[in-house]
Amino acid sequence: MKLRHLTFDNAELDSILAATHGDPFAFLGPHRVDGSWAVRVFAPSAREVAVVLSGGTQQVIEADKVHDAGFFEALLPDGEYPPAYRLRLTDDSGNQHLAADPYSFGPILGPLDIHLFSEGNHHRIYEKLGAHLTDIGGVKGCAFAVWAPNAQRVSIVGDFNGWDGRVNPMRKLSGGVWEIFLPGVDEGTHYKFEVRGAHGHIQLKSDPFAFYNQHGIKTSSLVWDLHRYAWSDDEWMRTRQTKNWQHQPVSIYECHLGSWRTKPEEGDRPLSYRELASVLLDYVVDMGFTHIELMPVAEHPFDGSWGYQITNYFAPTSRFGNPDEFRYFVDCCHQRGIGVLLDWVPGHFPKDAHGLAEFDGTDLYEHSDPRQGEHVDWGTLIFNYGRNEVRNFLVANGLFWLDCYHIDGLRVDAVASMLYLDYSRKVGEWVPNAFGGRENLEAIQFLQEFNTLAYGQFPGIMTIAEESTSWPAVSRPTYVGGLGFGFKWNMGWMNDSLRYMALDPIHRRFHQSDITFSLVYAFSEHFVLVLSHDEVVHGKKSLLEKMPGDDWQKFANLRMFLAWMWAHPGKKLLFQGGEFGQRKEWAYNRSLDWHLLSEPLHDGLSRMVQHLNHLYRHEPAFYEIDDSYEGFEWIDFGDADNSVISFVRRSCSGGVLLFIVNATPVVRHGYRMGAPEAGYYEEILNTDAQTYGGSNVGNCGGQEAEAQPWQGKDYSLIVSLPPLAVVGFRLARGEKATENPAIVTGPLRPS
């Protein structure tokens, strides 16, 4: 091996060649040596290296190859300051190119950025860490930065340096942040961090702050410019700031992008973001939903996790397109009046070797104690919310989606697993908090901090908690001790209702409380009623197949159930396929069975959901007072013998809707029910209507209330109750309505 000593110590050169040097910027690049400047370059792919001085003369100084591994050094003219220069690199084929020297640039991140991140308060840290295209002194390239405080060495590797971790080791700053500026690196470049961990083990890691990442077995990060996309949703964003969604209609269509619809002619390829912006959006708009909720779109390697085991929290999955194409999807939704909600997973992350697990050779993002750091049920790791930088990572990530992707809200997954230290753990398998309790105080602080910042910085968004316990004040403001969410999923309503609906109608009389109990606590939180993906997998059957009886009764039961859900206080969420009666359980790797819409009962169910949504959006009594008994009044919840309930919904302006539910297949003519006041009650909803596939038992469009006291009311109606149906009336106060603007034509079907 050829070795000629010039201006350096051999041990330092050996550490560069072995990629163990603790401070590569102190050795590589320009350095003052005995009144001259020495430029040291490690370029194993170069046959020759020359230093080209900037200025009019463009003086070229050939570097000496002082080690056969590809180490070069050039001595430059004397000068007080290091001269401006570029490197001319010649490969074995004689090809030459000019490049700026990465080791000639000073630090990029400032001390304030490091300080704010270290104390957990850099809410836009995604603008600093990761990969960012930039221009320094007229030199274009990419600045890379990563947090790995316990690493012995971090290098940036990619196609630009042959994935050789010796070539571009990074500078370590205070706070455990490593950085480097690589001239010439452009958008689309594949890269990773090569991390020599605390104990010397070397791993290739995807960028935790990558804006774009490969999925599956290919896990490289890609450089992406997030500043280029031109949004066209200004009107939506301005209007959104004025919204208080707790008193607005919110009807959410939950969707898994990979399985909503595929292209069988192309091997069942899922639709792209751009295709979804047309087909899915047309469908959602026509069906009358107000929002789409997407199961996690952040990059994840394992399809079978449905997106809930995320490795790249800042990158929309590349399965369906690039980041700008996802932005295009969101943009189109806003232009069509549809809000976009994302499932967000700050509760756990997978153990994949390229991800966050043991990122710098230590338990950096996770707890080191498995009693605190692992979800055994899911085989995933738990974030260490007590570490400032980890909390900052998560808070900034949530804000990032609201900021850079104009997302309208985040549904936070598995909140209960975050709140309780003993979640799904046996005695002795968990560590109590500082006060001996089971509450995760650091996670509580994180959730409160995030919600406060999200609502403060982005008025008009919503945050929603999937929280399955009786934890108090989940959707109450943090200043009164709440967690600060805007809404909470109503899991109690879901469980009680599905249990009731699965019963043979002959037995429902003994379980009347299953469909009335939810009104005992309906206003203790701001609830979203949910029929989510979790209820139609793992042997639980589809919504339709949960229903008892023959096929006609299954559809009648499901129509009745969905109408009861829409009439019940609370916002609405329905998972894809439930709206038309998907028969098979949902599977992440196959399309919904859209061909079913050619069958009358499926088509009728879909038409009814469409009409429910349009009624819901047109009638303020459905949504204006969703959080108070002022908007709800029982007529009768005690007719268990007939399995009938009736109630009133009210709007702020005094509008009245009256609903009656018949949960048996027995038609009940001449059924008297109380009415809150005099006037004409127009029948605006009947789930037994022939157009929905029902038997068409109805009430001839409505009737005038009689001055006959009943059920504690001064007036009453005598109605016909269709089998397994919900009937809804609107009080017209003496004027018979001739036109109902909420009733629309049939839904557009995906072709």
C-alpha positions in Angstrom: 0.0 0.0 0.0 1.5 3.3 -1.1 1.7 5.8 1.8 3.5 9.2 1.7 3.4 11.5 4.7 2.6 15.1 3.9 0.8 17.2 6.5 -1.1 14.8 8.7 -0.7 12.1 11.2 -1.0 8.5 9.8 -3.4 7.5 12.6 -5.8 10.2 11.5 -5.7 8.9 7.9 -6.2 5.4 9.1 -9.3 6.5 11.0 -10.7 8.2 7.9 -10.1 5.1 5.9 -11.7 2.9 8.6 -14.6 5.4 8.9 -14.0 5.8 12.6 -12.8 9.4 12.8 -14.7 11.3 15.4 -14.5 14.7 13.6 -14.0 14.3 9.9 -14.3 18.1 9.2 -11.2 18.6 11.4 -9.2 16.5 8.9 -10.9 16.6 5.5 -11.3 19.8 3.4 -9.1 22.9 3.7 -6.7 23.3 6.7 -4.0 25.7 7.6 -0.6 24.0 7.7 2.7 25.8 8.3 1.5 29.1 6.6 -0.1 27.2 3.6 -3.4 25.6 3.0 -3.8 21.9 2.5 -6.9 20.4 0.9 -7.5 16.8 1.8 -9.9 14.7 -0.2 -11.1 11.1 0.2 -12.5 10.0 -3.1 -12.1 6.2 -3.6 -13.7 6.3 -7.0 -11.3 8.9 -8.4 -8.1 8.2 -10.3 -7.0 11.8 -10.0 -8.0 14.9 -8.1 -7.2 18.5 -8.8 -8.1 21.7 -6.9 -9.4 24.4 -9.2 -9.1 27.8 -7.6 -11.9 30.2 -8.2 -11.2 33.6 -9.8 -10.1 34.9 -13.2 -7.1 32.6 -13.6 -8.9 29.3 -12.6 -5.6 28.0 -11.4 -5.5 24.2 -11.3 -3.4 22.5 -8.6 -3.0 18.7 -9.0 -3.4 16.8 -5.7 -1.1 14.1 -4.7 -2.6 10.6 -4.3 -1.0 9.8 -0.9 -2.9 6.5 -0.3 -4.0 3.9 -2.8 -7.4 3.7 -1.1 -8.2 7.1 -2.7 -6.9 9.7 -0.4 -5.5 12.9 -2.0 -3.9 16.1 -0.7 -3.1 19.3 -2.4 -1.0 22.2 -1.1 -2.4 25.6 -2.0 -0.8 29.1 -2.1 -0.4 31.1 1.1 -3.3 33.2 2.2 -4.9 34.5 5.4 -8.2 32.8 4.5 -8.9 29.5 2.7 -9.3 30.1 -1.0 -12.5 29.4 -2.8 -12.1 26.3 -4.9 -13.8 23.3 -6.6 -12.5 19.8 -7.0 -11.9 18.3 -10.4 -12.3 14.5 -10.1 -11.2 12.1 -12.8 -12.4 8.5 -12.8 -10.7 5.4 -14.2 -12.3 6.0 -17.6 -11.0 9.5 -17.8 -14.3 11.2 -17.3 -14.0 14.4 -15.3 -16.4 16.5 -13.4 -16.2 19.6 -11.1 -17.7 19.5 -7.7 -17.7 21.7 -4.6 -16.0 20.1 -1.6 -18.5 19.2 1.1 -15.8 19.7 3.7 -15.2 23.3 2.8 -18.6 24.4 4.2 -19.2 25.5 7.8 -22.0 24.4 10.1 -25.5 24.9 8.7 -27.8 24.5 11.8 -27.6 27.3 14.3 -27.3 27.0 18.0 -30.9 28.3 18.5 -32.3 25.4 16.4 -30.3 22.9 18.5 -31.3 24.5 21.7 -35.0 24.5 20.9 -34.9 20.9 19.7 -33.1 19.8 22.8 -35.7 21.4 25.1 -38.5 19.9 22.9 -39.8 23.2 21.6 -38.8 23.4 17.9 -42.2 22.9 16.4 -40.9 23.2 12.8 -37.9 21.0 13.3 -38.9 19.2 10.0 -37.5 22.4 8.2 -34.1 21.7 9.7 -33.5 17.9 10.2 -33.8 15.5 7.2 -32.8 16.4 3.7 -33.3 20.0 2.4 -32.4 21.3 -1.1 -30.6 24.6 -0.6 -28.1 27.0 -2.1 -25.0 28.0 -0.1 -22.9 30.8 -1.7 -24.2 30.0 -5.1 -23.6 26.3 -4.7 -26.7 24.1 -5.1 -27.0 20.9 -3.2 -28.7 19.2 -0.3 -28.2 19.7 3.5 -28.7 16.6 5.5 -29.1 16.5 9.3 -30.1 13.7 11.7 -30.3 13.3 15.5 -28.2 10.4 16.7 -26.5 11.6 20.0 -24.9 8.3 21.0 -23.6 7.3 17.6 -19.8 7.0 17.1 -20.1 8.1 13.5 -22.9 9.0 11.0 -22.4 9.1 7.2 -24.7 10.0 4.4 -24.7 7.3 1.7 -26.4 6.9 -1.6 -25.9 6.6 -5.3 -23.8 9.8 -5.3 -21.0 8.0 -3.3 -21.4 4.4 -4.1 -23.2 3.8 -0.8 -19.8 3.9 0.8 -20.0 5.1 4.4 -16.3 6.2 4.4 -16.8 8.9 1.8 -19.2 11.4 3.5 -19.0 11.2 7.3 -21.0 14.0 8.9 -20.2 16.7 11.4 -21.4 16.3 14.9 -23.0 19.3 16.5 -24.1 19.9 20.1 -27.2 18.1 21.1 -26.3 15.0 19.2 -27.2 16.3 15.8 -25.1 15.4 12.7 -25.1 17.4 9.5 -23.5 17.8 6.1 -24.1 19.8 2.9 -23.5 17.7 -0.2 -23.1 19.9 -3.3 -24.8 18.6 -6.5 -27.3 16.3 -4.8 -30.6 16.9 -6.4 -34.3 16.0 -6.0 -35.0 12.3 -6.4 -31.6 11.2 -5.0 -31.8 8.0 -3.0 -30.0 8.1 0.4 -29.7 6.6 3.9 -27.8 7.3 7.0 -25.0 4.8 7.8 -24.9 4.9 11.6 -22.0 3.4 13.6 -23.8 2.9 16.8 -22.8 3.4 20.4 -21.3 -0.1 20.6 -19.7 0.0 17.1 -22.4 -1.9 15.2 -23.1 -0.4 11.8 -26.7 0.0 10.5 -28.3 1.6 7.4 -31.2 3.8 8.6 -33.9 5.6 6.6 -34.2 9.3 7.4 -36.7 9.8 10.2 -37.5 13.2 8.7 -37.6 12.0 5.0 -40.4 13.6 3.0 -40.3 10.7 0.5 -39.4 7.1 1.1 -39.5 3.7 -0.6 -41.8 1.1 0.8 -41.5 -2.7 1.1 -38.1 -4.3 0.9 -36.7 -1.1 -0.7 -36.4 1.4 2.1 -34.2 4.2 0.8 -35.2 7.8 1.5 -35.5 10.2 -1.4 -34.7 13.9 -1.5 -37.8 15.9 -2.2 -38.6 19.6 -2.6 -41.7 20.4 -0.5 -41.7 24.1 -1.5 -42.6 23.6 -5.2 -46.3 22.6 -5.1 -48.7 25.4 -5.8 -52.0 25.0 -3.8 -55.4 25.9 -5.2 -57.4 25.6 -2.0 -57.2 29.1 -0.7 -60.9 29.5 -0.3 -61.2 26.3 1.7 -58.3 27.2 4.0 -59.8 30.7 4.6 -63.2 29.3 5.3 -61.9 26.5 7.5 -60.5 29.0 10.0 -64.1 30.0 10.9 -65.4 26.5 11.5 -66.3 25.1 14.9 -66.8 21.5 13.8 -68.6 20.6 17.1 -71.6 22.4 15.7 -71.2 21.6 12.1 -72.2 18.4 10.1 -69.4 15.9 10.1 -70.0 12.7 8.2 -66.8 10.8 7.7 -66.1 8.1 5.1 -63.2 6.0 6.4 -61.1 4.7 3.6 -58.1 2.4 3.1 -56.5 3.6 -0.2 -55.0 0.3 -1.1 -58.2 -1.6 -1.1 -61.0 0.9 -1.8 -60.8 0.0 -5.5 -58.2 -1.7 -7.7 -57.7 -2.1 -11.4 -58.2 -5.8 -12.2 -57.0 -5.3 -15.8 -53.6 -4.2 -14.3 -53.2 -7.1 -11.9 -55.4 -5.5 -9.2 -53.2 -2.4 -9.0 -54.5 0.0 -6.4 -55.5 3.5 -7.7 -52.9 6.2 -7.6 -53.3 9.5 -5.6 -54.2 11.2 -8.9 -56.8 8.5 -9.9 -58.3 8.6 -6.4 -58.6 12.4 -6.7 -61.1 11.7 -9.5 -62.9 8.5 -8.8 -62.9 8.3 -5.0 -63.6 12.0 -4.7 -66.5 11.9 -7.2 -68.0 9.1 -5.2 -67.6 10.7 -1.7 -69.1 14.0 -3.0 -72.0 12.3 -4.6 -72.7 10.2 -1.5 -72.8 13.4 0.6 -70.0 12.7 3.1 -68.3 15.8 4.5 -64.9 14.3 5.2 -62.6 11.4 4.1 -60.6 9.8 6.8 -57.6 7.9 5.5 -56.1 5.0 7.3 -52.5 5.8 7.8 -50.7 7.1 4.7 -47.3 7.7 6.3 -44.8 5.2 4.9 -44.8 1.7 6.3 -43.1 -1.4 5.0 -45.7 -4.0 5.9 -49.0 -3.9 4.1 -50.6 -6.2 6.6 -50.2 -3.5 9.3 -52.8 -1.5 7.4 -50.4 1.5 7.8 -50.4 1.4 11.6 -46.7 0.4 11.9 -45.0 3.4 10.5 -41.3 3.8 9.8 -41.3 7.2 8.0 -43.6 9.6 9.8 -43.0 12.6 7.5 -43.5 10.7 4.2 -46.8 9.8 2.5 -46.5 6.3 1.2 -45.0 6.0 -2.2 -47.3 3.1 -3.0 -49.7 5.5 -4.7 -47.4 8.3 -5.9 -45.1 11.0 -4.8 -45.6 13.7 -2.1 -46.9 16.3 -4.6 -49.4 13.8 -6.0 -50.7 13.2 -2.5 -50.9 17.0 -2.1 -52.9 17.1 -5.3 -55.4 14.6 -3.9 -55.9 16.8 -0.7 -56.1 19.9 -2.9 -58.8 18.4 -5.1 -60.7 17.3 -2.0 -60.7 20.9 -0.7 -61.8 22.3 -4.0 -64.8 20.0 -4.0 -65.7 20.9 -0.4 -64.4 17.7 1.3 -62.2 17.7 4.4 -59.3 15.2 4.7 -58.5 13.5 8.0 -55.5 11.3 8.6 -55.0 8.5 11.0 -51.9 9.4 13.1 -50.0 6.8 15.1 -47.8 8.4 17.8 -48.4 5.5 20.2 -46.0 2.9 18.8 -43.6 2.1 16.0 -42.2 -1.2 14.5 -38.8 -2.8 15.0 -37.7 -2.8 11.4 -34.0 -2.5 11.2 -34.1 0.5 8.8 -36.5 2.5 11.1 -36.4 4.2 14.4 -35.6 1.2 16.6 -32.2 1.5 18.3 -31.5 4.3 15.9 -28.1 5.2 17.2 -27.3 1.9 18.7 -29.2 2.7 21.9 -32.9 2.9 22.8 -33.2 6.4 21.5 -36.8 6.9 20.5 -38.1 4.1 22.7 -37.7 3.1 26.4 -34.9 0.8 27.3 -37.0 -1.1 29.8 -39.3 -3.5 28.0 -41.9 -3.0 30.7 -42.2 0.6 29.3 -40.8 0.3 25.8 -42.7 -2.5 24.1 -46.3 -3.4 23.1 -46.2 -7.2 23.3 -49.6 -7.5 21.7 -48.5 -5.7 18.5 -44.7 -6.5 18.6 -44.0 -2.8 18.4 -42.0 -0.3 20.5 -43.4 2.6 22.5 -42.1 6.2 22.2 -40.3 7.6 25.2 -42.5 10.7 25.7 -40.4 11.9 28.5 -37.4 12.6 26.2 -37.6 16.1 24.9 -36.4 15.4 21.4 -38.8 12.4 21.0 -41.7 14.5 22.1 -40.6 17.3 19.8 -40.3 14.8 16.9 -44.0 13.7 17.4 -45.4 17.1 18.1 -43.7 18.5 15.0 -44.9 15.5 12.9 -48.5 16.2 13.7 -48.1 19.9 13.0 -46.3 19.0 9.8 -49.3 17.3 8.2 -51.5 20.2 9.1 -49.0 22.7 7.8 -47.4 21.1 4.7 -50.2 19.0 3.5 -53.2 21.2 4.5 -54.7 18.2 6.4 -57.9 19.1 8.2 -57.6 16.8 11.2 -55.8 13.9 12.8 -57.5 10.9 14.3 -55.0 9.7 17.0 -54.8 5.9 17.1 -54.8 3.8 20.2 -54.9 6.7 22.7 -55.7 4.3 25.6 -52.4 2.5 25.0 -50.6 5.8 25.5 -52.5 6.9 28.6 -52.1 3.8 30.8 -48.7 2.3 31.8 -50.4 -1.0 32.5 -52.2 -1.2 29.1 -52.5 -4.9 28.2 -50.0 -5.8 30.9 -50.1 -8.2 33.8 -49.2 -7.4 37.4 -45.5 -6.8 37.6 -45.1 -6.2 33.9 -45.3 -2.4 34.1 -43.5 0.5 35.9 -45.7 2.9 37.9 -45.3 6.6 37.5 -43.6 8.9 40.0 -46.7 8.9 42.2 -47.2 5.2 42.1 -50.1 5.4 39.6 -50.7 3.8 36.2 -51.2 7.0 34.3 -48.5 7.8 31.8 -47.8 11.4 32.8 -45.4 12.1 30.0 -47.9 10.8 27.3 -50.6 13.0 28.9 -48.3 16.0 28.6 -47.5 15.2 25.0 -51.1 14.9 24.0 -52.1 18.1 25.8 -49.1 20.0 24.2 -49.9 18.7 20.8 -53.6 19.6 20.9 -53.0 23.0 22.3 -50.5 23.8 19.5 -52.6 22.3 16.8 -55.7 24.3 17.6 -53.7 27.4 18.3 -51.7 27.3 15.0 -54.4 25.9 12.7 -57.9 27.2 13.6 -60.6 25.1 12.1 -58.8 21.7 12.2 -60.0 18.8 14.4 -58.2 16.2 16.5 -60.0 13.0 17.3 -59.1 10.4 19.9 -59.6 6.7 19.5 -59.9 6.2 23.3 -61.7 3.1 24.4 -61.9 3.7 28.2 -63.7 6.1 30.5 -60.7 8.4 30.8 -62.4 11.8 31.7 -62.4 15.0 29.6 -60.7 13.5 26.5 -62.4 16.1 24.3 -62.3 19.0 26.8 -59.8 21.9 26.7 -56.5 21.5 28.4 -57.2 24.7 30.5 -59.9 22.8 32.4 -57.7 19.7 32.7 -58.8 17.9 29.6 -56.6 16.2 27.0 -57.6 18.9 24.5 -59.0 16.7 21.7 -61.9 18.1 19.6 -63.7 14.7 19.5 -63.6 11.2 20.9 -64.7 8.0 19.2 -67.8 6.6 20.9 -66.7 3.0 21.3 -69.3 2.3 24.0 -72.1 3.2 21.5 -70.5 1.0 18.9 -70.2 -2.0 21.1 -73.7 -1.8 22.6 -75.3 -1.1 19.3 -73.6 -3.9 17.4 -74.4 -6.4 20.2 -78.1 -5.3 20.0 -78.2 -5.5 16.3 -76.8 -9.0 16.2 -79.8 -10.3 18.3 -82.7 -12.0 16.7 -85.5 -9.3 16.9 -87.6 -11.6 19.1 -85.0 -11.2 21.8 -84.4 -7.5 21.5 -87.1 -6.7 24.0 -84.9 -8.0 26.7 -82.0 -5.7 25.7 -83.6 -2.3 25.3 -80.9 -0.7 27.3 -78.3 -1.6 24.7 -79.7 1.1 22.4 -80.7 3.6 25.1 -77.7 3.6 27.5 -75.5 5.7 25.2 -77.8 8.7 25.9 -76.8 8.6 29.5 -73.3 9.8 28.7 -73.8 11.1 25.1 -72.9 14.7 26.1 -70.0 13.9 28.5 -67.7 14.2 25.5 -67.8 15.5 21.9 -68.4 12.1 20.3 -68.0 10.6 16.9 -70.2 7.5 16.4 -68.0 5.0 14.6 -68.4 1.9 12.5 -64.8 1.6 11.6 -62.5 -0.9 9.9 -61.9 -2.7 13.2 -65.5 -4.0 13.3 -65.3 -5.8 9.9 -62.1 -7.9 10.2 -60.7 -10.9 12.1 -63.8 -13.0 11.9 -66.2 -10.2 13.1 -68.0 -10.3 9.8 -69.1 -7.4 7.6 -71.8 -5.1 8.8 -74.4 -6.7 6.6 -73.5 -10.2 7.8 -73.7 -9.2 11.4 -77.4 -8.6 10.9 -79.8 -11.5 11.8 -82.5 -13.0 9.6 -82.8 -13.7 5.9 -81.3 -11.5 3.2 -84.3 -9.1 3.2 -84.1 -8.7 7.0 -80.4 -8.3 7.0 -80.7 -5.3 4.7 -83.7 -3.9 6.6 -81.8 -4.2 9.9 -78.7 -2.5 8.4 -80.8 0.3 7.0 -82.5 0.8 10.3 -79.2 0.7 12.2 -77.5 3.3 10.0 -80.5 5.6 10.2 -80.5 5.3 14.0 -76.8 6.1 13.9 -77.4 9.3 11.8 -80.3 10.4 14.1 -78.3 9.8 17.3 -76.4 12.8 18.7 -72.7 12.7 17.6 -70.7 13.0 14.4 -70.7 10.0 12.0 -68.0 7.7 10.7 -68.6 4.7 8.3 -65.9 2.5 6.9 -65.8 1.8 3.2 -68.2 -0.9 2.0 -70.6 -0.5 4.8 -72.6 2.0 2.8 -73.6 -0.5 0.2 -73.6 -3.8 2.2 -70.2 -5.4 1.4 -70.7 -9.0 2.2 -67.1 -10.2 2.7 -65.0 -9.0 5.6 -62.7 -6.2 4.7 -59.2 -7.3 3.5 -56.4 -4.9 3.0 -55.2 -6.7 -0.2 -58.3 -6.8 -2.3 -60.8 -4.4 -3.7 -64.3 -3.8 -2.4 -67.0 -5.7 -4.3 -68.3 -2.9 -6.4 -70.3 -5.3 -8.6 -72.7 -5.7 -5.7 -74.2 -2.3 -6.6 -75.9 -3.9 -9.6 -78.1 -5.8 -7.2 -81.3 -3.9 -6.0 -80.8 -4.4 -2.2 -77.2 -3.2 -2.3 -78.1 -0.3 -4.5 -81.0 0.6 -2.2 -78.8 0.6 0.9 -76.3 2.9 -0.8 -79.1 5.2 -2.0 -80.4 5.4 1.6 -76.9 6.3 3.0 -76.7 9.0 0.3 -80.0 10.4 1.4 -79.1 10.2 5.0 -76.0 12.3 4.4 -78.0 14.9 2.4 -80.7 15.1 5.1 -78.0 15.4 7.7 -76.3 18.3 6.0 -79.5 20.2 5.2 -81.2 19.8 8.6 -79.4 21.7 11.4 -81.3 19.7 14.1 -79.1 16.8 13.2 -75.9 18.5 14.2 -76.1 22.0 15.7 -76.6 20.9 19.3 -74.7 17.7 19.4 -73.2 18.3 22.8 -76.2 19.0 25.0 -79.5 17.7 26.1 -80.9 21.0 24.7 -80.7 19.3 21.3 -82.2 15.9 22.3 -85.3 14.8 24.0 -86.8 11.4 24.6 -90.4 10.8 23.6 -90.3 7.2 24.8 -87.5 4.8 25.5 -89.5 2.3 27.6 -91.5 0.4 25.0 -89.3 -2.7 25.3 -92.2 -5.0 24.6 -92.4 -3.6 21.0 -88.7 -2.8 20.8 -89.6 0.8 19.8 -87.9 4.0 20.8 -88.8 7.6 19.8 -87.0 10.9 20.4 -86.7 14.5 19.2 -83.7 16.4 17.8 -83.7 20.2 17.9 -81.7 23.0 16.2 -80.6 26.3 17.6 -83.4 28.1 15.7 -86.1 25.8 17.0 -86.2 23.3 14.2 -87.7 19.9 15.3 -87.0 16.4 13.9 -88.9 13.5 15.4 -87.7 9.9 15.0 -89.2 6.5 15.8 -87.3 3.2 15.6 -89.1 -0.1 15.2 -86.5 -2.9 15.8 -88.8 -5.8 15.0 -90.1 -7.1 11.7 -93.7 -6.5 12.9 -95.6 -3.8 11.1 -97.4 -1.6 13.7 -100.3 0.4 12.4 -102.0 3.0 14.5 -99.1 3.5 16.8 -99.6 6.6 18.9 -96.6 8.6 19.9 -96.2 11.9 21.6 -95.4 15.1 19.7 -93.6 18.1 21.1 -95.9 20.7 19.7 -98.7 21.4 17.2 -98.2 21.4 13.5 -97.7 19.3 10.4 -95.1 16.5 10.7 -93.6 15.8 7.3 -92.2 12.4 6.8 -88.7 13.0 5.5 -87.1 9.6 6.2 -88.4 6.1 5.9 -85.8 3.3 5.7 -88.6 0.9 4.5 -89.1 3.0 1.4 -89.3 1.0 -1.8 -86.5 2.9 -3.4 -84.2 1.5 -0.7 -85.4 -2.0 -1.1 -88.1 -1.9 1.6 -91.7 -2.9 1.7 -93.0 0.7 1.4 -95.0 0.9 4.6 -95.3 4.6 5.3 -97.4 7.5 6.5 -98.5 9.1 3.2 -96.0 11.9 3.5 -96.8 13.0 7.0 -99.7 14.1 9.2 -101.0 16.8 11.5 -100.5 16.4 15.2 -103.6 15.9 17.3 -104.3 17.8 20.5 -104.2 14.5 22.3 -101.8 14.4 25.2 -99.5 11.3 25.1 -96.3 10.2 26.6 -96.0 13.5 28.6 -96.6 15.7 25.5 -99.6 17.9 24.7 -99.9 16.5 21.2 -99.5 13.2 19.5 -99.4 11.4 16.2 -100.9 8.1 15.1 -98.3 6.5 12.7 -97.6 3.3 10.9 -94.3 1.7 11.9 -92.7 -0.2 9.0 -90.8 -3.4 9.8 -87.2 -3.1 11.0 -87.2 0.6 10.1 -86.6 4.2 11.2 -89.2 6.8 10.3 -88.2 10.5 10.6 -90.5 13.5 10.6 -89.8 17.3 10.3 -92.1 19.7 12.1 -93.4 22.2 9.5 -95.5 24.1 12.1 -98.8 24.2 10.1 -97.4 24.5 6.6 -97.3 21.3 4.6 -94.0 21.1 2.9 -94.2 20.4 -0.8 -90.6 20.0 -1.6 -87.7 18.5 0.3 -84.3 19.8 -1.0 -82.5 17.1 0.9 -83.8 14.3 -1.3 -81.6 13.9 -4.3 -81.0 11.5 -7.2 -79.2 8.2 -6.9 -75.5 8.0 -6.2 -72.8 7.9 -8.8 -71.2 4.5 -8.9 -67.5 3.9 -9.4 -67.3 2.5 -12.9 
